[in-house]
């Protein structure tokens, strides 16, 4: 009765690859070693070696059967290759989404940290970036007013104007970087 219960427990147990007990190389080595023995002189030694070799072959067969049984107990072994690949893709997608959520929550925590936001807003790079944005906004507004282009811009003219503004903004950023380097020295 106890052996039946232990067999059902073994059948219900889910194995991992690390739990597999597949030790067949030592048995194969013993078989090869016993076959290579050079006992051609004595018939009793040949018979004994032959019986020993057949015993080792039976042991190998027993271990291979045990390995087959354990492998059949591995989770997912009954799925096809395509099903396993689909499952792997789904798991990779889940992992990526969870990583994105963790990253999002980190940003939320950082953004809701008033002390951190206050310290960042008081830092020189942030103040300088804010100054550049305000300067860009007013220079764009002044440019449009100077050119008297309000309401008369075609989409192509607007794109060209935006390219000029972007170029001007990039030049101002480079100038601010140079000023920062000079202040750091």
CNS distance restraints for C-alpha pairs under 8 A (distance, minus, plus):
assign (resid   1 and name CA) (resid   5 and name CA) 6.47 0.50 0.50
assign (resid   2 and name CA) (resid   6 and name CA) 6.18 0.50 0.50
assign (resid   3 and name CA) (resid   7 and name CA) 6.05 0.50 0.50
assign (resid   4 and name CA) (resid   8 and name CA) 6.26 0.50 0.50
assign (resid   5 and name CA) (resid   9 and name CA) 6.16 0.50 0.50
assign (resid   6 and name CA) (resid  10 and name CA) 6.11 0.50 0.50
assign (resid   7 and name CA) (resid  11 and name CA) 6.17 0.50 0.50
assign (resid   8 and name CA) (resid  12 and name CA) 6.11 0.50 0.50
assign (resid   9 and name CA) (resid  13 and name CA) 6.02 0.50 0.50
assign (resid  11 and name CA) (resid  73 and name CA) 7.25 0.50 0.50
assign (resid  13 and name CA) (resid  73 and name CA) 7.80 0.50 0.50
assign (resid  14 and name CA) (resid  73 and name CA) 6.35 0.50 0.50
assign (resid  14 and name CA) (resid  74 and name CA) 6.39 0.50 0.50
assign (resid  14 and name CA) (resid  75 and name CA) 6.69 0.50 0.50
assign (resid  15 and name CA) (resid  19 and name CA) 5.99 0.50 0.50
assign (resid  15 and name CA) (resid  20 and name CA) 7.16 0.50 0.50
assign (resid  15 and name CA) (resid  70 and name CA) 7.52 0.50 0.50
assign (resid  15 and name CA) (resid  73 and name CA) 6.33 0.50 0.50
assign (resid  15 and name CA) (resid  74 and name CA) 5.33 0.50 0.50
assign (resid  15 and name CA) (resid  75 and name CA) 7.17 0.50 0.50
assign (resid  16 and name CA) (resid  20 and name CA) 6.92 0.50 0.50
assign (resid  16 and name CA) (resid  74 and name CA) 6.33 0.50 0.50
assign (resid  16 and name CA) (resid  75 and name CA) 7.71 0.50 0.50
assign (resid  17 and name CA) (resid  74 and name CA) 7.31 0.50 0.50
assign (resid  20 and name CA) (resid  67 and name CA) 7.48 0.50 0.50
assign (resid  20 and name CA) (resid  70 and name CA) 6.58 0.50 0.50
assign (resid  20 and name CA) (resid  71 and name CA) 7.58 0.50 0.50
assign (resid  21 and name CA) (resid  67 and name CA) 7.02 0.50 0.50
assign (resid  22 and name CA) (resid  63 and name CA) 7.16 0.50 0.50
assign (resid  22 and name CA) (resid  64 and name CA) 7.76 0.50 0.50
assign (resid  22 and name CA) (resid  67 and name CA) 5.76 0.50 0.50
assign (resid  23 and name CA) (resid  27 and name CA) 7.84 0.50 0.50
assign (resid  23 and name CA) (resid  63 and name CA) 7.48 0.50 0.50
assign (resid  24 and name CA) (resid  28 and name CA) 6.24 0.50 0.50
assign (resid  24 and name CA) (resid  60 and name CA) 6.56 0.50 0.50
assign (resid  24 and name CA) (resid  63 and name CA) 6.72 0.50 0.50
assign (resid  24 and name CA) (resid  64 and name CA) 7.49 0.50 0.50
assign (resid  25 and name CA) (resid  29 and name CA) 6.03 0.50 0.50
assign (resid  26 and name CA) (resid  30 and name CA) 6.22 0.50 0.50
assign (resid  27 and name CA) (resid  31 and name CA) 6.25 0.50 0.50
assign (resid  27 and name CA) (resid  56 and name CA) 6.62 0.50 0.50
assign (resid  27 and name CA) (resid  57 and name CA) 7.98 0.50 0.50
assign (resid  27 and name CA) (resid  59 and name CA) 7.42 0.50 0.50
assign (resid  27 and name CA) (resid  60 and name CA) 6.11 0.50 0.50
assign (resid  28 and name CA) (resid  32 and name CA) 6.22 0.50 0.50
assign (resid  28 and name CA) (resid  60 and name CA) 7.17 0.50 0.50
assign (resid  29 and name CA) (resid  33 and name CA) 6.06 0.50 0.50
assign (resid  30 and name CA) (resid  34 and name CA) 6.10 0.50 0.50
assign (resid  30 and name CA) (resid  56 and name CA) 7.33 0.50 0.50
assign (resid  31 and name CA) (resid  35 and name CA) 6.20 0.50 0.50
assign (resid  31 and name CA) (resid  53 and name CA) 5.79 0.50 0.50
assign (resid  31 and name CA) (resid  56 and name CA) 6.12 0.50 0.50
assign (resid  31 and name CA) (resid  57 and name CA) 6.92 0.50 0.50
assign (resid  32 and name CA) (resid  36 and name CA) 6.14 0.50 0.50
assign (resid  33 and name CA) (resid  37 and name CA) 6.45 0.50 0.50
assign (resid  34 and name CA) (resid  49 and name CA) 6.62 0.50 0.50
assign (resid  34 and name CA) (resid  52 and name CA) 7.75 0.50 0.50
assign (resid  34 and name CA) (resid  53 and name CA) 6.15 0.50 0.50
assign (resid  35 and name CA) (resid  49 and name CA) 7.96 0.50 0.50
assign (resid  35 and name CA) (resid  53 and name CA) 7.12 0.50 0.50
assign (resid  39 and name CA) (resid  45 and name CA) 6.47 0.50 0.50
assign (resid  39 and name CA) (resid  46 and name CA) 6.13 0.50 0.50
assign (resid  40 and name CA) (resid  46 and name CA) 6.72 0.50 0.50
assign (resid  42 and name CA) (resid  46 and name CA) 6.33 0.50 0.50
assign (resid  43 and name CA) (resid  47 and name CA) 6.12 0.50 0.50
assign (resid  44 and name CA) (resid  48 and name CA) 6.07 0.50 0.50
assign (resid  45 and name CA) (resid  49 and name CA) 5.94 0.50 0.50
assign (resid  46 and name CA) (resid  50 and name CA) 5.94 0.50 0.50
assign (resid  47 and name CA) (resid  51 and name CA) 6.16 0.50 0.50
assign (resid  48 and name CA) (resid  52 and name CA) 6.06 0.50 0.50
assign (resid  49 and name CA) (resid  53 and name CA) 5.96 0.50 0.50
assign (resid  50 and name CA) (resid  54 and name CA) 6.16 0.50 0.50
assign (resid  51 and name CA) (resid  55 and name CA) 6.09 0.50 0.50
assign (resid  52 and name CA) (resid  56 and name CA) 6.29 0.50 0.50
assign (resid  53 and name CA) (resid  57 and name CA) 6.20 0.50 0.50
assign (resid  54 and name CA) (resid  58 and name CA) 6.21 0.50 0.50
assign (resid  55 and name CA) (resid  59 and name CA) 6.26 0.50 0.50
assign (resid  56 and name CA) (resid  60 and name CA) 6.14 0.50 0.50
assign (resid  57 and name CA) (resid  61 and name CA) 6.16 0.50 0.50
assign (resid  58 and name CA) (resid  62 and name CA) 6.12 0.50 0.50
assign (resid  59 and name CA) (resid  63 and name CA) 6.25 0.50 0.50
assign (resid  60 and name CA) (resid  64 and name CA) 6.13 0.50 0.50
assign (resid  61 and name CA) (resid  65 and name CA) 6.17 0.50 0.50
assign (resid  62 and name CA) (resid  66 and name CA) 6.21 0.50 0.50
assign (resid  63 and name CA) (resid  67 and name CA) 6.06 0.50 0.50
assign (resid  64 and name CA) (resid  68 and name CA) 6.17 0.50 0.50
assign (resid  65 and name CA) (resid  69 and name CA) 6.23 0.50 0.50
assign (resid  66 and name CA) (resid  70 and name CA) 6.20 0.50 0.50
assign (resid  67 and name CA) (resid  71 and name CA) 6.01 0.50 0.50
assign (resid  68 and name CA) (resid  72 and name CA) 6.21 0.50 0.50
assign (resid  69 and name CA) (resid  73 and name CA) 6.62 0.50 0.50
assign (resid  70 and name CA) (resid  74 and name CA) 6.82 0.50 0.50
assign (resid  71 and name CA) (resid  77 and name CA) 7.61 0.50 0.50
assign (resid  72 and name CA) (resid  77 and name CA) 6.47 0.50 0.50
assign (resid  72 and name CA) (resid  78 and name CA) 7.83 0.50 0.50
assign (resid  73 and name CA) (resid  77 and name CA) 7.60 0.50 0.50
assign (resid  76 and name CA) (resid  84 and name CA) 7.41 0.50 0.50
assign (resid  79 and name CA) (resid  83 and name CA) 5.83 0.50 0.50
assign (resid  79 and name CA) (resid  84 and name CA) 6.21 0.50 0.50
assign (resid  80 and name CA) (resid  84 and name CA) 6.22 0.50 0.50
assign (resid  81 and name CA) (resid  85 and name CA) 6.14 0.50 0.50
assign (resid  82 and name CA) (resid  86 and name CA) 6.08 0.50 0.50
assign (resid  83 and name CA) (resid  87 and name CA) 6.08 0.50 0.50
assign (resid  84 and name CA) (resid  88 and name CA) 6.07 0.50 0.50
assign (resid  85 and name CA) (resid  89 and name CA) 6.15 0.50 0.50
assign (resid  86 and name CA) (resid  90 and name CA) 6.19 0.50 0.50
assign (resid  87 and name CA) (resid  91 and name CA) 6.19 0.50 0.50
assign (resid  88 and name CA) (resid  92 and name CA) 6.16 0.50 0.50
assign (resid  89 and name CA) (resid  93 and name CA) 6.14 0.50 0.50
assign (resid  90 and name CA) (resid  94 and name CA) 6.18 0.50 0.50
assign (resid  91 and name CA) (resid  95 and name CA) 6.12 0.50 0.50
assign (resid  92 and name CA) (resid  96 and name CA) 6.18 0.50 0.50
assign (resid  93 and name CA) (resid  97 and name CA) 6.17 0.50 0.50
assign (resid  94 and name CA) (resid  98 and name CA) 6.10 0.50 0.50
assign (resid  95 and name CA) (resid  99 and name CA) 6.11 0.50 0.50
assign (resid  96 and name CA) (resid 100 and name CA) 6.20 0.50 0.50
assign (resid  97 and name CA) (resid 101 and name CA) 6.21 0.50 0.50
assign (resid  98 and name CA) (resid 102 and name CA) 6.18 0.50 0.50
assign (resid  99 and name CA) (resid 103 and name CA) 6.18 0.50 0.50
assign (resid 100 and name CA) (resid 104 and name CA) 6.06 0.50 0.50
assign (resid 101 and name CA) (resid 105 and name CA) 6.13 0.50 0.50
assign (resid 102 and name CA) (resid 106 and name CA) 6.21 0.50 0.50
assign (resid 103 and name CA) (resid 107 and name CA) 6.36 0.50 0.50
assign (resid 104 and name CA) (resid 108 and name CA) 6.22 0.50 0.50
assign (resid 105 and name CA) (resid 109 and name CA) 6.07 0.50 0.50
assign (resid 106 and name CA) (resid 110 and name CA) 6.14 0.50 0.50
assign (resid 107 and name CA) (resid 111 and name CA) 5.91 0.50 0.50
assign (resid 108 and name CA) (resid 112 and name CA) 6.05 0.50 0.50
assign (resid 109 and name CA) (resid 113 and name CA) 6.26 0.50 0.50
assign (resid 110 and name CA) (resid 116 and name CA) 7.13 0.50 0.50
assign (resid 110 and name CA) (resid 117 and name CA) 7.86 0.50 0.50
assign (resid 111 and name CA) (resid 116 and name CA) 7.85 0.50 0.50
assign (resid 111 and name CA) (resid 117 and name CA) 6.69 0.50 0.50
assign (resid 112 and name CA) (resid 117 and name CA) 7.83 0.50 0.50
assign (resid 113 and name CA) (resid 117 and name CA) 6.30 0.50 0.50
assign (resid 114 and name CA) (resid 118 and name CA) 5.93 0.50 0.50
assign (resid 115 and name CA) (resid 119 and name CA) 6.13 0.50 0.50
assign (resid 116 and name CA) (resid 120 and name CA) 6.10 0.50 0.50
assign (resid 117 and name CA) (resid 121 and name CA) 6.06 0.50 0.50
assign (resid 118 and name CA) (resid 122 and name CA) 6.27 0.50 0.50
assign (resid 119 and name CA) (resid 123 and name CA) 6.38 0.50 0.50
assign (resid 120 and name CA) (resid 126 and name CA) 6.74 0.50 0.50
assign (resid 121 and name CA) (resid 126 and name CA) 5.80 0.50 0.50
assign (resid 121 and name CA) (resid 127 and name CA) 6.61 0.50 0.50
assign (resid 122 and name CA) (resid 126 and name CA) 7.15 0.50 0.50
assign (resid 122 and name CA) (resid 127 and name CA) 6.73 0.50 0.50
assign (resid 123 and name CA) (resid 127 and name CA) 6.34 0.50 0.50
assign (resid 124 and name CA) (resid 128 and name CA) 5.96 0.50 0.50
assign (resid 125 and name CA) (resid 129 and name CA) 6.05 0.50 0.50
assign (resid 126 and name CA) (resid 130 and name CA) 6.16 0.50 0.50
assign (resid 127 and name CA) (resid 131 and name CA) 6.20 0.50 0.50
assign (resid 128 and name CA) (resid 132 and name CA) 6.20 0.50 0.50
assign (resid 128 and name CA) (resid 176 and name CA) 7.75 0.50 0.50
assign (resid 129 and name CA) (resid 133 and name CA) 6.24 0.50 0.50
assign (resid 130 and name CA) (resid 134 and name CA) 6.25 0.50 0.50
assign (resid 131 and name CA) (resid 135 and name CA) 6.02 0.50 0.50
assign (resid 132 and name CA) (resid 136 and name CA) 5.96 0.50 0.50
assign (resid 132 and name CA) (resid 169 and name CA) 7.75 0.50 0.50
assign (resid 132 and name CA) (resid 172 and name CA) 7.31 0.50 0.50
assign (resid 132 and name CA) (resid 173 and name CA) 7.52 0.50 0.50
assign (resid 133 and name CA) (resid 137 and name CA) 6.13 0.50 0.50
assign (resid 134 and name CA) (resid 138 and name CA) 6.23 0.50 0.50
assign (resid 135 and name CA) (resid 139 and name CA) 5.98 0.50 0.50
assign (resid 136 and name CA) (resid 140 and name CA) 6.02 0.50 0.50
assign (resid 136 and name CA) (resid 165 and name CA) 7.57 0.50 0.50
assign (resid 136 and name CA) (resid 169 and name CA) 6.45 0.50 0.50
assign (resid 137 and name CA) (resid 141 and name CA) 6.21 0.50 0.50
assign (resid 138 and name CA) (resid 142 and name CA) 5.97 0.50 0.50
assign (resid 139 and name CA) (resid 143 and name CA) 5.94 0.50 0.50
assign (resid 140 and name CA) (resid 144 and name CA) 6.26 0.50 0.50
assign (resid 140 and name CA) (resid 165 and name CA) 6.68 0.50 0.50
assign (resid 141 and name CA) (resid 145 and name CA) 6.26 0.50 0.50
assign (resid 142 and name CA) (resid 146 and name CA) 5.95 0.50 0.50
assign (resid 143 and name CA) (resid 147 and name CA) 6.11 0.50 0.50
assign (resid 144 and name CA) (resid 148 and name CA) 5.94 0.50 0.50
assign (resid 144 and name CA) (resid 149 and name CA) 5.45 0.50 0.50
assign (resid 144 and name CA) (resid 150 and name CA) 6.44 0.50 0.50
assign (resid 145 and name CA) (resid 149 and name CA) 6.64 0.50 0.50
assign (resid 145 and name CA) (resid 150 and name CA) 7.00 0.50 0.50
assign (resid 149 and name CA) (resid 153 and name CA) 6.05 0.50 0.50
assign (resid 153 and name CA) (resid 157 and name CA) 5.73 0.50 0.50
assign (resid 153 and name CA) (resid 158 and name CA) 5.89 0.50 0.50
assign (resid 154 and name CA) (resid 158 and name CA) 6.12 0.50 0.50
assign (resid 155 and name CA) (resid 159 and name CA) 6.18 0.50 0.50
assign (resid 156 and name CA) (resid 160 and name CA) 6.24 0.50 0.50
assign (resid 157 and name CA) (resid 161 and name CA) 6.03 0.50 0.50
assign (resid 158 and name CA) (resid 162 and name CA) 6.11 0.50 0.50
assign (resid 159 and name CA) (resid 163 and name CA) 6.16 0.50 0.50
assign (resid 160 and name CA) (resid 164 and name CA) 6.29 0.50 0.50
assign (resid 161 and name CA) (resid 165 and name CA) 6.19 0.50 0.50
assign (resid 162 and name CA) (resid 166 and name CA) 5.98 0.50 0.50
assign (resid 163 and name CA) (resid 167 and name CA) 6.04 0.50 0.50
assign (resid 164 and name CA) (resid 168 and name CA) 6.06 0.50 0.50
assign (resid 165 and name CA) (resid 169 and name CA) 6.03 0.50 0.50
assign (resid 166 and name CA) (resid 170 and name CA) 6.11 0.50 0.50
assign (resid 167 and name CA) (resid 171 and name CA) 6.24 0.50 0.50
assign (resid 168 and name CA) (resid 172 and name CA) 6.25 0.50 0.50
assign (resid 169 and name CA) (resid 173 and name CA) 6.20 0.50 0.50
assign (resid 170 and name CA) (resid 174 and name CA) 6.24 0.50 0.50
assign (resid 171 and name CA) (resid 175 and name CA) 6.15 0.50 0.50
assign (resid 172 and name CA) (resid 176 and name CA) 6.10 0.50 0.50
assign (resid 173 and name CA) (resid 177 and name CA) 6.17 0.50 0.50
assign (resid 174 and name CA) (resid 178 and name CA) 6.23 0.50 0.50
assign (resid 175 and name CA) (resid 179 and name CA) 6.18 0.50 0.50
assign (resid 176 and name CA) (resid 180 and name CA) 6.07 0.50 0.50
assign (resid 177 and name CA) (resid 181 and name CA) 6.18 0.50 0.50
assign (resid 178 and name CA) (resid 182 and name CA) 6.19 0.50 0.50
assign (resid 179 and name CA) (resid 183 and name CA) 6.21 0.50 0.50
assign (resid 180 and name CA) (resid 184 and name CA) 6.14 0.50 0.50
assign (resid 181 and name CA) (resid 185 and name CA) 6.41 0.50 0.50
